[in-house]
Amino acid sequence: MSESHKDYTAHSLGSAQELLLFMRERKSYWLAPVIFVLLMIATLIYFAEGAAVAPFIYTIF
């Protein structure tokens, strides 16, 4: 595979796919739980914008 084709393939992938490829190539499997926790916190913050979820957030923290 030519170098220019590799560059194009890397640029055409999405961010999530690039992150997964990076983790697989570098054997950085310890990043998976960190990313999972960050996604859960982001989801919690997203849904916390509604007033109905606010009391549950206060009990967690």
Backbone hydrogen bonds, N-H to C=O, Kabsch-Sander energy under -0.5 kcal/mol:
donor,donor_aa,acceptor,acceptor_aa,energy
6,K,2,S,-1.7
7,D,3,E,-2.2
8,Y,4,S,-2.1
9,T,5,H,-2.4
10,A,6,K,-2.3
11,H,7,D,-1.9
12,S,8,Y,-1.7
13,L,9,T,-0.9
18,E,14,G,-2.3
19,L,15,S,-2.3
20,L,16,A,-2.2
21,L,17,Q,-2.5
22,F,18,E,-2.5
23,M,19,L,-2.4
24,R,20,L,-2.2
25,E,21,L,-2.7
26,R,22,F,-2.5
27,K,23,M,-0.6
28,S,23,M,-1.7
29,Y,27,K,-0.9
31,L,28,S,-1.5
32,A,29,Y,-1.1
34,V,30,W,-0.7
35,I,31,L,-2.7
36,F,32,A,-2.4
37,V,33,P,-2.5
38,L,34,V,-2.2
39,L,35,I,-2.4
40,M,36,F,-2.2
41,I,37,V,-2.5
42,A,38,L,-2.3
43,T,39,L,-2.4
44,L,40,M,-2.4
45,I,41,I,-2.5
46,Y,42,A,-2.3
47,F,43,T,-2.4
48,A,44,L,-1.4
49,E,46,Y,-0.9
50,G,47,F,-1.1
53,V,50,G,-0.9
54,A,50,G,-0.6
56,F,53,V,-0.9
57,I,53,V,-1.4
58,Y,54,A,-1.7
59,T,55,P,-1.2
60,I,56,F,-1.3
61,F,57,I,-2.1
